[in-house]
């Protein structure tokens, strides 16, 4: 397993890739929120004070970018584990 992981990159490369993926994931989650946030376009009871001018597509985009951020954090953690394993 070590030889296979070393064939792709060095431990430094795995750790650097992991850190960059985690950074990207955290930025996406802070900007677009967790993917399971409450949708504003579906059913349910809401108390509104002003009307929303956002198109309904915005919830889908935010949810997708939230999932991408969450997956990036998980993949980055995996890369860091791989880098620690082969060093």
ZIJO-V131120 format. One record per residue. N is the residue number from 1. PHI is phi in degrees with one decimal (999 if undefined). OMEGA is omega in degrees with one decimal (none if undefined). Layout:
n=<N;N>
phi=<PHI;PHI>
omega=<OMEGA;OMEGA>
This chain:
n=<1;2;3;4;5;6;7;8;9;10;11;12;13;14;15;16;17;18;19;20;21;22;23;24;25;26;27;28;29;30;31;32;33;34;35;36;37;38;39;40;41;42;43;44;45;46;47;48;49;50;51;52;53;54;55;56;57;58;59;60;61;62;63;64;65;66;67;68;69;70;71;72;73;74;75;76;77;78;79;80;81;82;83;84;85;86;87>
phi=<999;-60.9;-64.4;-65.5;-67.4;-68.0;-65.9;-82.5;-165.0;-81.3;-57.0;-61.5;-64.8;-62.8;-66.0;-64.7;-61.1;-62.0;-64.7;-67.2;-64.8;-63.6;-61.7;-61.2;-63.2;-65.6;-63.0;-62.9;-68.5;-67.9;-78.2;-110.1;82.6;-67.3;-68.5;-101.5;-68.1;-70.2;-76.1;-98.9;-104.6;-98.4;-64.7;110.7;-99.5;-130.0;-103.3;-115.6;-107.1;-146.6;-76.9;-90.4;-97.1;-77.5;-69.5;-61.8;-67.9;-62.6;-61.2;-65.1;-64.6;-63.4;-63.9;-63.5;-67.3;-64.9;-64.9;-62.0;-63.4;-65.7;-66.4;-63.9;-66.1;-65.5;-65.8;-63.5;-65.4;-61.7;-64.8;-67.7;-64.8;-62.3;-65.1;-72.1;-68.1;-89.7;-85.7>
omega=<-179.9;-178.3;179.1;178.8;178.6;177.3;179.6;-176.8;176.7;175.9;177.6;179.2;178.3;-178.7;179.0;177.5;178.5;179.1;179.8;177.1;178.0;178.0;178.2;180.0;179.6;178.8;178.4;-179.8;177.1;-177.0;-172.1;175.6;178.6;-175.2;-179.5;177.8;-177.7;-179.6;179.1;-176.1;-176.1;-178.9;-178.8;-179.9;179.3;171.3;-177.9;177.4;175.8;-178.4;179.5;179.8;-179.4;175.1;-177.9;-179.1;-176.6;178.6;178.9;179.5;179.9;179.9;179.8;179.6;174.7;177.1;177.7;177.8;179.5;178.3;178.6;178.1;179.9;179.0;178.1;176.8;176.8;178.1;178.8;176.8;178.0;178.6;178.2;-178.7;-175.6;179.7;none>
